[in-house]
Amino acid sequence: MTDIHAHILPALDDGSFDMVCSLEMAEIAVESGVEAVVATPHCNQRGYFENYASEELLGNFRTLQNELKRSDIPLRVYLGMEVFGTEDAAELFREGKLLTINGGRYMLTEFDFGADAYFMDRVLYSLRDAGCVPIVAHPERYEALQYSHSIVTKWLGDGMGIQINKGSLSGRFGRDARQLAYELLEQGLVSCIASDAHGTVQRTPDMSDIYEFLAVEYSPELARLLLKDNPNRIVQSRPLLSAQKINY
């Protein structure tokens, strides 16, 4: 499996608090069947977690890679960001302050949970016009989409990606998020599922249960698409496959 959303870089945001925690998260991921992780620190949250592209950020990433190798933990780690969607996000991308996943076309993008759907739409298309392809992080958690998620179909149709959290399917983020996660999944409107891991106790990078759940309750083909094939395509900057073409 490949997990495209994990806060595994140490001491940058509300995820891993130090290198020991990062290595423990990596071990949990590997033991659950994960082969690759995209490190996605919160970015562009002004006053909280800015984390714009810098030598310090790249150094943090390289240090984690070196420590994984030194500790013989067989996990590939790629660099990305979880970019907080703002009106000027496209401008920041043009200025080189925002990073795509593994230097490719895709950018993991999140919003305030109370953001208006039209605001999200405007920011996403401005990013696309600036030259990247947004992957919308955990849309099931956004209140506006819990009310009506028809706009998600448009985003997918225009080549964007939809990433839901594994925890949403178990109800970790509340009933409304759980309900929308299942609706998106059953309507074929999900590109991939990720851990959105923040630590080793709660919101961990363990992906074993979600793979088994999808394979048994839906189909092995869907599990492979959402946890392996499309995540790998994101890392490789290749077009995403649609879940609507899978019978389950």
DRENPA-3360 file (N, C-alpha, C; in nm, 2 decimals, always signed):
BEGIN
1 = MTDIHAHI = +0.08/-0.12/+0.00/+0.00/+0.00/+0.00/+0.09/+0.13/+0.00 ~ +0.03/+0.23/-0.05/+0.09/+0.36/-0.05/-0.01/+0.46/+0.02 ~ +0.04/+0.53/+0.12/-0.04/+0.62/+0.20/+0.00/+0.76/+0.16 ~ -0.09/+0.84/+0.10/-0.05/+0.97/+0.05/-0.07/+1.08/+0.15 ~ -0.11/+1.05/+0.27/-0.14/+1.16/+0.37/-0.10/+1.12/+0.51 ~ +0.02/+1.17/+0.55/+0.06/+1.13/+0.69/+0.15/+1.24/+0.74 ~ +0.13/+1.28/+0.87/+0.21/+1.38/+0.93/+0.32/+1.32/+1.01 ~ +0.42/+1.27/+0.93/+0.52/+1.19/+0.98/+0.66/+1.26/+1.00;
9 = LPALDDGS = +0.67/+1.38/+0.94/+0.79/+1.46/+0.96/+0.79/+1.51/+1.10 ~ +0.90/+1.51/+1.17/+0.90/+1.54/+1.31/+0.90/+1.69/+1.34 ~ +0.82/+1.73/+1.44/+0.83/+1.86/+1.50/+0.80/+1.98/+1.40 ~ +0.70/+1.95/+1.31/+0.66/+2.06/+1.22/+0.52/+2.10/+1.24 ~ +0.43/+2.01/+1.29/+0.29/+2.04/+1.30/+0.24/+1.97/+1.42 ~ +0.11/+1.93/+1.41/+0.04/+1.86/+1.52/+0.06/+1.70/+1.50 ~ +0.15/+1.66/+1.42/+0.17/+1.52/+1.40/+0.29/+1.47/+1.48 ~ +0.38/+1.40/+1.42/+0.50/+1.35/+1.50/+0.57/+1.46/+1.57;
17 = FDMVCSLE = +0.60/+1.44/+1.70/+0.66/+1.54/+1.78/+0.81/+1.53/+1.78 ~ +0.87/+1.42/+1.74/+1.02/+1.41/+1.73/+1.05/+1.29/+1.65 ~ +1.18/+1.27/+1.62/+1.23/+1.16/+1.53/+1.19/+1.02/+1.58 ~ +1.20/+1.00/+1.71/+1.16/+0.87/+1.77/+1.01/+0.84/+1.73 ~ +0.93/+0.94/+1.75/+0.78/+0.92/+1.71/+0.77/+0.89/+1.56 ~ +0.85/+0.96/+1.48/+0.84/+0.94/+1.33/+0.88/+0.80/+1.30 ~ +0.99/+0.75/+1.36/+1.03/+0.61/+1.33/+0.93/+0.51/+1.38 ~ +0.87/+0.53/+1.49/+0.77/+0.44/+1.54/+0.65/+0.44/+1.45;
25 = MAEIAVES = +0.61/+0.56/+1.40/+0.50/+0.57/+1.30/+0.54/+0.49/+1.17 ~ +0.66/+0.50/+1.13/+0.71/+0.42/+1.01/+0.70/+0.27/+1.03 ~ +0.74/+0.23/+1.15/+0.73/+0.09/+1.18/+0.59/+0.04/+1.18 ~ +0.50/+0.12/+1.24/+0.36/+0.08/+1.24/+0.31/+0.07/+1.09 ~ +0.34/+0.16/+1.01/+0.30/+0.16/+0.87/+0.35/+0.03/+0.80 ~ +0.48/+0.00/+0.81/+0.53/-0.11/+0.75/+0.47/-0.24/+0.80 ~ +0.45/-0.25/+0.92/+0.39/-0.38/+0.98/+0.25/-0.40/+0.93 ~ +0.18/-0.29/+0.89/+0.04/-0.30/+0.84/+0.04/-0.32/+0.69;
33 = GVEAVVAT = +0.15/-0.33/+0.63/+0.15/-0.35/+0.48/+0.18/-0.23/+0.40 ~ +0.21/-0.12/+0.46/+0.24/+0.00/+0.38/+0.38/+0.00/+0.33 ~ +0.40/+0.03/+0.21/+0.54/+0.03/+0.15/+0.59/+0.17/+0.13 ~ +0.50/+0.27/+0.11/+0.54/+0.40/+0.08/+0.45/+0.50/+0.15 ~ +0.50/+0.61/+0.19/+0.42/+0.72/+0.26/+0.46/+0.85/+0.20 ~ +0.36/+0.94/+0.18/+0.39/+1.08/+0.15/+0.38/+1.16/+0.28 ~ +0.49/+1.22/+0.31/+0.50/+1.31/+0.43/+0.43/+1.44/+0.39 ~ +0.32/+1.47/+0.46/+0.24/+1.59/+0.43/+0.22/+1.68/+0.55;
41 = PHCNQRGY = +0.32/+1.76/+0.59/+0.30/+1.85/+0.70/+0.20/+1.96/+0.66 ~ +0.12/+2.00/+0.76/+0.03/+2.11/+0.74/+0.11/+2.23/+0.69 ~ +0.06/+2.30/+0.59/+0.13/+2.41/+0.53/+0.02/+2.53/+0.50 ~ +0.07/+2.65/+0.51/-0.01/+2.77/+0.48/-0.12/+2.79/+0.58 ~ -0.11/+2.74/+0.70/-0.20/+2.77/+0.81/-0.13/+2.89/+0.89 ~ -0.16/+3.01/+0.85/-0.09/+3.12/+0.90/-0.12/+3.14/+1.05 ~ -0.01/+3.16/+1.12/-0.01/+3.17/+1.27/-0.01/+3.04/+1.34 ~ -0.01/+2.93/+1.26/-0.01/+2.80/+1.32/+0.10/+2.71/+1.26;
49 = FENYASEE = +0.07/+2.66/+1.14/+0.17/+2.58/+1.07/+0.19/+2.63/+0.93 ~ +0.29/+2.72/+0.91/+0.31/+2.77/+0.78/+0.39/+2.68/+0.69 ~ +0.51/+2.64/+0.73/+0.58/+2.53/+0.67/+0.60/+2.54/+0.52 ~ +0.63/+2.66/+0.47/+0.65/+2.68/+0.33/+0.78/+2.62/+0.29 ~ +0.79/+2.59/+0.16/+0.91/+2.53/+0.10/+1.04/+2.60/+0.15 ~ +1.13/+2.53/+0.20/+1.25/+2.59/+0.26/+1.36/+2.48/+0.27 ~ +1.48/+2.53/+0.29/+1.59/+2.43/+0.31/+1.57/+2.36/+0.44 ~ +1.51/+2.43/+0.54/+1.48/+2.36/+0.67/+1.39/+2.25/+0.65;
57 = LLGNFRTL = +1.28/+2.27/+0.57/+1.18/+2.16/+0.55/+1.25/+2.05/+0.47 ~ +1.32/+2.08/+0.37/+1.39/+1.97/+0.29/+1.49/+1.90/+0.38 ~ +1.56/+1.97/+0.47/+1.65/+1.90/+0.56/+1.58/+1.81/+0.66 ~ +1.47/+1.85/+0.71/+1.39/+1.76/+0.79/+1.35/+1.64/+0.72 ~ +1.31/+1.65/+0.60/+1.27/+1.53/+0.52/+1.39/+1.44/+0.49 ~ +1.50/+1.50/+0.45/+1.62/+1.42/+0.43/+1.67/+1.34/+0.55 ~ +1.66/+1.41/+0.67/+1.70/+1.35/+0.79/+1.62/+1.23/+0.82 ~ +1.48/+1.24/+0.80/+1.40/+1.13/+0.82/+1.43/+1.01/+0.73;
65 = QNELKRSD = +1.46/+1.04/+0.60/+1.50/+0.94/+0.51/+1.63/+0.87/+0.56 ~ +1.72/+0.94/+0.60/+1.85/+0.88/+0.65/+1.83/+0.80/+0.77 ~ +1.74/+0.85/+0.86/+1.72/+0.77/+0.99/+1.64/+0.64/+0.96 ~ +1.55/+0.64/+0.86/+1.48/+0.52/+0.82/+1.58/+0.42/+0.77 ~ +1.67/+0.47/+0.68/+1.78/+0.38/+0.63/+1.87/+0.32/+0.74 ~ +1.91/+0.41/+0.83/+2.00/+0.37/+0.94/+1.93/+0.27/+1.03 ~ +1.80/+0.28/+1.05/+1.72/+0.19/+1.14/+1.67/+0.07/+1.06 ~ +1.70/+0.05/+0.94/+1.66/-0.06/+0.86/+1.51/-0.07/+0.85;
73 = IPLRVYLG = +1.44/+0.04/+0.84/+1.29/+0.04/+0.83/+1.26/+0.05/+0.68 ~ +1.21/-0.05/+0.61/+1.19/-0.05/+0.47/+1.06/+0.03/+0.42 ~ +1.07/+0.16/+0.45/+0.96/+0.24/+0.41/+1.01/+0.35/+0.32 ~ +0.95/+0.36/+0.20/+0.98/+0.48/+0.11/+0.90/+0.60/+0.15 ~ +0.97/+0.71/+0.16/+0.90/+0.83/+0.20/+0.92/+0.94/+0.09 ~ +0.81/+1.00/+0.05/+0.81/+1.11/-0.05/+0.76/+1.24/+0.02 ~ +0.81/+1.35/-0.03/+0.77/+1.48/+0.03/+0.65/+1.54/-0.04 ~ +0.56/+1.59/+0.04/+0.45/+1.67/-0.01/+0.41/+1.77/+0.10;
81 = MEVFGTED = +0.29/+1.82/+0.09/+0.24/+1.91/+0.19/+0.09/+1.89/+0.19 ~ +0.03/+1.92/+0.31/-0.12/+1.94/+0.31/-0.14/+2.09/+0.31 ~ -0.17/+2.14/+0.20/-0.18/+2.28/+0.18/-0.32/+2.33/+0.22 ~ -0.32/+2.43/+0.31/-0.45/+2.49/+0.35/-0.49/+2.59/+0.24 ~ -0.61/+2.56/+0.20/-0.67/+2.64/+0.08/-0.70/+2.79/+0.12 ~ -0.64/+2.88/+0.06/-0.66/+3.02/+0.08/-0.68/+3.09/-0.06 ~ -0.73/+3.21/-0.05/-0.75/+3.29/-0.18/-0.61/+3.31/-0.26 ~ -0.50/+3.32/-0.18/-0.38/+3.34/-0.25/-0.29/+3.21/-0.27;
89 = AAELFREG = -0.35/+3.10/-0.25/-0.28/+2.97/-0.26/-0.21/+2.95/-0.40 ~ -0.29/+2.99/-0.50/-0.23/+2.98/-0.64/-0.11/+3.07/-0.66 ~ -0.12/+3.19/-0.60/+0.00/+3.28/-0.61/+0.12/+3.22/-0.53 ~ +0.09/+3.17/-0.42/+0.20/+3.11/-0.34/+0.26/+2.99/-0.41 ~ +0.18/+2.91/-0.48/+0.23/+2.80/-0.56/+0.32/+2.86/-0.67 ~ +0.28/+2.96/-0.74/+0.36/+3.02/-0.85/+0.49/+3.07/-0.79 ~ +0.49/+3.12/-0.67/+0.62/+3.17/-0.61/+0.71/+3.06/-0.56 ~ +0.66/+2.93/-0.57/+0.75/+2.82/-0.52/+0.74/+2.79/-0.38;
97 = KLLTINGG = +0.64/+2.85/-0.31/+0.63/+2.82/-0.16/+0.55/+2.70/-0.13 ~ +0.48/+2.64/-0.22/+0.40/+2.53/-0.20/+0.45/+2.41/-0.28 ~ +0.46/+2.29/-0.22/+0.51/+2.18/-0.29/+0.40/+2.08/-0.33 ~ +0.42/+2.02/-0.45/+0.33/+1.91/-0.49/+0.39/+1.78/-0.44 ~ +0.31/+1.68/-0.45/+0.35/+1.54/-0.41/+0.46/+1.49/-0.49 ~ +0.58/+1.47/-0.43/+0.70/+1.41/-0.50/+0.74/+1.49/-0.62 ~ +0.71/+1.62/-0.62/+0.75/+1.71/-0.73/+0.67/+1.69/-0.86 ~ +0.55/+1.62/-0.85/+0.47/+1.59/-0.96/+0.36/+1.69/-0.98;
105 = RYMLTEFD = +0.25/+1.64/-1.04/+0.14/+1.73/-1.07/+0.04/+1.75/-0.96 ~ +0.03/+1.66/-0.86/-0.07/+1.66/-0.76/-0.04/+1.74/-0.63 ~ -0.13/+1.81/-0.58/-0.11/+1.88/-0.45/-0.23/+1.85/-0.36 ~ -0.19/+1.80/-0.24/-0.29/+1.77/-0.14/-0.34/+1.90/-0.08 ~ -0.47/+1.92/-0.08/-0.53/+2.05/-0.05/-0.64/+2.03/+0.05 ~ -0.63/+2.10/+0.16/-0.74/+2.10/+0.26/-0.80/+2.23/+0.28 ~ -0.92/+2.24/+0.35/-0.99/+2.36/+0.38/-1.03/+2.37/+0.53 ~ -1.07/+2.49/+0.57/-1.14/+2.50/+0.70/-1.26/+2.41/+0.69;
113 = FGADAYFM = -1.29/+2.35/+0.80/-1.41/+2.26/+0.80/-1.54/+2.33/+0.78 ~ -1.54/+2.46/+0.80/-1.66/+2.54/+0.78/-1.66/+2.62/+0.65 ~ -1.57/+2.59/+0.56/-1.55/+2.67/+0.44/-1.68/+2.65/+0.35 ~ -1.71/+2.75/+0.28/-1.82/+2.75/+0.18/-1.77/+2.67/+0.06 ~ -1.87/+2.59/+0.00/-1.83/+2.50/-0.11/-1.79/+2.59/-0.23 ~ -1.84/+2.70/-0.25/-1.80/+2.79/-0.37/-1.66/+2.84/-0.35 ~ -1.63/+2.87/-0.22/-1.49/+2.91/-0.19/-1.39/+2.80/-0.22 ~ -1.43/+2.68/-0.18/-1.34/+2.57/-0.21/-1.32/+2.55/-0.36;
121 = DRVLYSLR = -1.43/+2.56/-0.43/-1.43/+2.54/-0.58/-1.34/+2.65/-0.64 ~ -1.35/+2.77/-0.60/-1.27/+2.88/-0.65/-1.12/+2.86/-0.63 ~ -1.09/+2.82/-0.51/-0.95/+2.80/-0.48/-0.89/+2.68/-0.55 ~ -0.97/+2.57/-0.56/-0.92/+2.45/-0.63/-0.90/+2.48/-0.78 ~ -0.99/+2.55/-0.85/-0.97/+2.58/-0.99/-0.85/+2.68/-1.01 ~ -0.83/+2.77/-0.91/-0.72/+2.87/-0.93/-0.59/+2.79/-0.92 ~ -0.58/+2.69/-0.83/-0.46/+2.61/-0.82/-0.44/+2.53/-0.95 ~ -0.55/+2.48/-1.00/-0.54/+2.40/-1.13/-0.49/+2.49/-1.24;
129 = DAGCVPIV = -0.54/+2.61/-1.25/-0.50/+2.71/-1.35/-0.35/+2.75/-1.33 ~ -0.30/+2.74/-1.21/-0.16/+2.77/-1.18/-0.07/+2.66/-1.22 ~ -0.12/+2.54/-1.25/-0.04/+2.44/-1.30/-0.03/+2.31/-1.22 ~ -0.11/+2.30/-1.11/-0.11/+2.17/-1.04/-0.25/+2.11/-1.04 ~ -0.26/+1.99/-0.99/-0.39/+1.92/-0.98/-0.42/+1.89/-0.84 ~ -0.52/+1.96/-0.78/-0.55/+1.93/-0.64/-0.61/+1.79/-0.61 ~ -0.56/+1.74/-0.50/-0.62/+1.62/-0.44/-0.69/+1.68/-0.31 ~ -0.82/+1.67/-0.31/-0.90/+1.73/-0.20/-0.89/+1.63/-0.08;
137 = AHPERYEA = -0.83/+1.68/+0.03/-0.81/+1.60/+0.15/-0.94/+1.60/+0.23 ~ -0.97/+1.48/+0.28/-1.09/+1.45/+0.36/-1.21/+1.54/+0.34 ~ -1.27/+1.54/+0.22/-1.39/+1.62/+0.19/-1.51/+1.58/+0.28 ~ -1.51/+1.46/+0.33/-1.62/+1.42/+0.41/-1.63/+1.49/+0.54 ~ -1.53/+1.57/+0.58/-1.52/+1.64/+0.71/-1.57/+1.78/+0.69 ~ -1.60/+1.83/+0.57/-1.64/+1.97/+0.54/-1.79/+1.98/+0.55 ~ -1.83/+2.07/+0.64/-1.97/+2.09/+0.67/-2.05/+2.12/+0.54 ~ -2.00/+2.20/+0.45/-2.08/+2.23/+0.33/-2.10/+2.11/+0.24;
145 = LQYSHSIV = -2.01/+2.02/+0.23/-2.02/+1.90/+0.15/-2.11/+1.80/+0.22 ~ -2.11/+1.80/+0.35/-2.20/+1.71/+0.43/-2.35/+1.75/+0.39 ~ -2.37/+1.88/+0.37/-2.50/+1.92/+0.33/-2.54/+1.89/+0.18 ~ -2.44/+1.91/+0.09/-2.46/+1.87/-0.05/-2.32/+1.85/-0.11 ~ -2.30/+1.73/-0.16/-2.17/+1.69/-0.22/-2.17/+1.68/-0.37 ~ -2.27/+1.74/-0.44/-2.28/+1.72/-0.58/-2.16/+1.78/-0.65 ~ -2.10/+1.88/-0.59/-1.98/+1.95/-0.66/-1.86/+1.86/-0.67 ~ -1.86/+1.75/-0.58/-1.75/+1.66/-0.59/-1.74/+1.59/-0.72;
153 = TKWLGDGM = -1.86/+1.56/-0.78/-1.86/+1.49/-0.91/-1.79/+1.58/-1.02 ~ -1.81/+1.71/-1.01/-1.75/+1.80/-1.10/-1.60/+1.80/-1.09 ~ -1.55/+1.81/-0.96/-1.41/+1.81/-0.94/-1.34/+1.68/-1.00 ~ -1.41/+1.57/-0.97/-1.35/+1.44/-1.03/-1.35/+1.45/-1.18 ~ -1.46/+1.49/-1.24/-1.47/+1.50/-1.38/-1.37/+1.59/-1.45 ~ -1.32/+1.69/-1.37/-1.21/+1.78/-1.42/-1.07/+1.73/-1.38 ~ -1.06/+1.61/-1.34/-0.93/+1.55/-1.32/-0.87/+1.56/-1.18 ~ -0.95/+1.63/-1.09/-0.90/+1.64/-0.95/-0.92/+1.50/-0.88;
161 = GIQINKGS = -0.85/+1.49/-0.76/-0.86/+1.37/-0.68/-0.94/+1.39/-0.55 ~ -1.00/+1.28/-0.50/-1.07/+1.29/-0.37/-1.01/+1.18/-0.28 ~ -0.96/+1.23/-0.17/-0.90/+1.14/-0.07/-0.98/+1.15/+0.06 ~ -1.03/+1.03/+0.10/-1.10/+1.03/+0.23/-1.01/+0.96/+0.34 ~ -1.04/+0.99/+0.46/-0.96/+0.94/+0.57/-1.01/+0.80/+0.61 ~ -0.92/+0.71/+0.65/-0.97/+0.58/+0.69/-1.05/+0.59/+0.82 ~ -1.02/+0.69/+0.91/-1.09/+0.71/+1.03/-1.23/+0.75/+1.02 ~ -1.26/+0.82/+0.90/-1.40/+0.86/+0.88/-1.49/+0.74/+0.86;
169 = LSGRFGRD = -1.44/+0.64/+0.81/-1.53/+0.52/+0.79/-1.56/+0.45/+0.92 ~ -1.48/+0.47/+1.02/-1.51/+0.41/+1.15/-1.58/+0.50/+1.24 ~ -1.61/+0.62/+1.20/-1.68/+0.72/+1.28/-1.60/+0.80/+1.37 ~ -1.47/+0.80/+1.35/-1.38/+0.88/+1.44/-1.41/+1.03/+1.43 ~ -1.45/+1.08/+1.32/-1.48/+1.22/+1.30/-1.62/+1.26/+1.31 ~ -1.70/+1.17/+1.36/-1.85/+1.20/+1.38/-1.94/+1.14/+1.28 ~ -2.06/+1.14/+1.31/-2.16/+1.07/+1.23/-2.18/+1.13/+1.09 ~ -2.17/+1.26/+1.08/-2.19/+1.32/+0.95/-2.07/+1.29/+0.85;
177 = ARQLAYEL = -1.95/+1.30/+0.91/-1.84/+1.26/+0.83/-1.84/+1.12/+0.78 ~ -1.88/+1.03/+0.87/-1.89/+0.89/+0.84/-1.99/+0.87/+0.73 ~ -2.11/+0.93/+0.74/-2.21/+0.91/+0.64/-2.17/+0.96/+0.51 ~ -2.10/+1.07/+0.50/-2.06/+1.12/+0.37/-1.95/+1.04/+0.31 ~ -1.86/+0.99/+0.40/-1.75/+0.90/+0.35/-1.81/+0.78/+0.28 ~ -1.91/+0.72/+0.34/-1.97/+0.60/+0.28/-2.05/+0.64/+0.15 ~ -2.11/+0.75/+0.15/-2.18/+0.79/+0.03/-2.08/+0.81/-0.08 ~ -1.98/+0.88/-0.06/-1.87/+0.90/-0.16/-1.82/+0.77/-0.21;
185 = LEQGLVSC = -1.79/+0.68/-0.11/-1.73/+0.55/-0.15/-1.83/+0.47/-0.23 ~ -1.95/+0.46/-0.19/-2.05/+0.38/-0.26/-2.09/+0.44/-0.40 ~ -2.07/+0.57/-0.42/-2.10/+0.63/-0.54/-1.98/+0.64/-0.64 ~ -1.87/+0.58/-0.60/-1.75/+0.58/-0.68/-1.69/+0.71/-0.69 ~ -1.70/+0.79/-0.59/-1.64/+0.93/-0.59/-1.52/+0.95/-0.51 ~ -1.45/+0.84/-0.48/-1.33/+0.84/-0.40/-1.21/+0.79/-0.49 ~ -1.10/+0.87/-0.49/-0.98/+0.84/-0.56/-0.89/+0.75/-0.48 ~ -0.88/+0.78/-0.35/-0.79/+0.70/-0.26/-0.83/+0.72/-0.12;
193 = IASDAHGT = -0.78/+0.63/-0.03/-0.81/+0.64/+0.11/-0.67/+0.65/+0.18 ~ -0.65/+0.74/+0.27/-0.52/+0.76/+0.34/-0.54/+0.76/+0.49 ~ -0.43/+0.75/+0.56/-0.44/+0.74/+0.71/-0.46/+0.88/+0.77 ~ -0.41/+0.98/+0.72/-0.40/+1.11/+0.78/-0.34/+1.09/+0.92 ~ -0.24/+1.01/+0.93/-0.18/+0.98/+1.06/-0.11/+1.10/+1.13 ~ -0.13/+1.10/+1.26/-0.07/+1.21/+1.34/+0.01/+1.15/+1.45 ~ +0.02/+1.02/+1.47/+0.09/+0.97/+1.59/+0.09/+0.82/+1.59 ~ +0.12/+0.77/+1.71/+0.14/+0.62/+1.73/+0.03/+0.56/+1.82;
201 = VQRTPDMS = -0.06/+0.65/+1.88/-0.16/+0.60/+1.96/-0.30/+0.62/+1.90 ~ -0.33/+0.74/+1.87/-0.45/+0.78/+1.80/-0.42/+0.83/+1.66 ~ -0.51/+0.80/+1.57/-0.48/+0.84/+1.43/-0.35/+0.79/+1.38 ~ -0.33/+0.66/+1.39/-0.20/+0.60/+1.35/-0.19/+0.57/+1.20 ~ -0.07/+0.53/+1.15/-0.06/+0.50/+1.01/-0.09/+0.35/+0.98 ~ -0.15/+0.28/+1.07/-0.19/+0.14/+1.05/-0.30/+0.13/+0.95 ~ -0.27/+0.07/+0.83/-0.37/+0.06/+0.73/-0.42/-0.08/+0.70 ~ -0.39/-0.18/+0.79/-0.43/-0.32/+0.77/-0.58/-0.34/+0.77;
209 = DIYEFLAV = -0.64/-0.27/+0.87/-0.79/-0.30/+0.89/-0.87/-0.24/+0.77 ~ -0.83/-0.13/+0.72/-0.90/-0.07/+0.61/-0.89/-0.15/+0.48 ~ -0.78/-0.21/+0.46/-0.76/-0.29/+0.34/-0.85/-0.41/+0.35 ~ -0.85/-0.48/+0.46/-0.94/-0.60/+0.48/-1.08/-0.56/+0.47 ~ -1.12/-0.44/+0.53/-1.26/-0.40/+0.53/-1.31/-0.38/+0.38 ~ -1.23/-0.31/+0.30/-1.27/-0.28/+0.16/-1.27/-0.41/+0.08 ~ -1.18/-0.49/+0.10/-1.17/-0.62/+0.02/-1.29/-0.71/+0.05 ~ -1.33/-0.71/+0.18/-1.44/-0.80/+0.22/-1.58/-0.74/+0.19;
217 = EYSPELAR = -1.60/-0.61/+0.23/-1.73/-0.55/+0.22/-1.76/-0.50/+0.08 ~ -1.66/-0.47/+0.00/-1.68/-0.42/-0.13/-1.61/-0.51/-0.24 ~ -1.49/-0.50/-0.26/-1.42/-0.60/-0.35/-1.27/-0.58/-0.34 ~ -1.19/-0.69/-0.36/-1.05/-0.67/-0.36/-1.00/-0.57/-0.47 ~ -1.07/-0.56/-0.58/-1.03/-0.47/-0.68/-1.04/-0.32/-0.63 ~ -1.15/-0.29/-0.56/-1.17/-0.16/-0.50/-1.06/-0.13/-0.40 ~ -1.03/-0.22/-0.31/-0.92/-0.21/-0.21/-0.79/-0.18/-0.28 ~ -0.76/-0.25/-0.39/-0.63/-0.23/-0.46/-0.63/-0.09/-0.52;
225 = LLLKDNPN = -0.74/-0.05/-0.58/-0.75/+0.08/-0.65/-0.73/+0.20/-0.55 ~ -0.80/+0.19/-0.44/-0.79/+0.31/-0.35/-0.67/+0.31/-0.26 ~ -0.61/+0.19/-0.23/-0.50/+0.19/-0.14/-0.36/+0.16/-0.21 ~ -0.37/+0.12/-0.33/-0.24/+0.09/-0.40/-0.23/+0.16/-0.53 ~ -0.32/+0.13/-0.63/-0.30/+0.18/-0.76/-0.31/+0.33/-0.78 ~ -0.42/+0.39/-0.73/-0.43/+0.54/-0.74/-0.33/+0.61/-0.65 ~ -0.30/+0.57/-0.53/-0.19/+0.63/-0.45/-0.06/+0.63/-0.53 ~ -0.03/+0.52/-0.59/+0.10/+0.51/-0.67/+0.09/+0.60/-0.79;
233 = RIVQSRPL = -0.02/+0.61/-0.85/-0.04/+0.70/-0.96/-0.01/+0.85/-0.92 ~ -0.06/+0.88/-0.80/-0.04/+1.02/-0.75/+0.11/+1.04/-0.73 ~ +0.18/+0.95/-0.67/+0.32/+0.97/-0.64/+0.40/+0.97/-0.78 ~ +0.35/+0.90/-0.88/+0.42/+0.89/-1.01/+0.37/+1.00/-1.10 ~ +0.27/+1.09/-1.06/+0.22/+1.19/-1.14/+0.15/+1.14/-1.27 ~ +0.07/+1.04/-1.25/+0.00/+0.98/-1.36/-0.15/+1.00/-1.34 ~ -0.23/+0.99/-1.45/-0.38/+1.01/-1.44/-0.44/+0.91/-1.34 ~ -0.54/+0.96/-1.27/-0.61/+0.87/-1.18/-0.71/+0.78/-1.25;
241 = LSAQKINY = -0.74/+0.67/-1.19/-0.84/+0.58/-1.24/-0.97/+0.60/-1.16 ~ -1.08/+0.58/-1.22/-1.21/+0.60/-1.16/-1.26/+0.47/-1.09 ~ -1.31/+0.49/-0.97/-1.37/+0.38/-0.89/-1.51/+0.34/-0.95 ~ -1.57/+0.43/-1.03/-1.70/+0.40/-1.09/-1.70/+0.29/-1.19 ~ -1.58/+0.25/-1.24/-1.57/+0.15/-1.34/-1.55/+0.01/-1.27 ~ -1.55/+0.01/-1.14/-1.54/-0.12/-1.07/-1.67/-0.17/-1.02 ~ -1.71/-0.29/-1.04/-1.83/-0.35/-0.99/-1.81/-0.41/-0.86 ~ -1.89/-0.38/-0.76/-1.88/-0.44/-0.63/-2.01/-0.43/-0.56;
% end
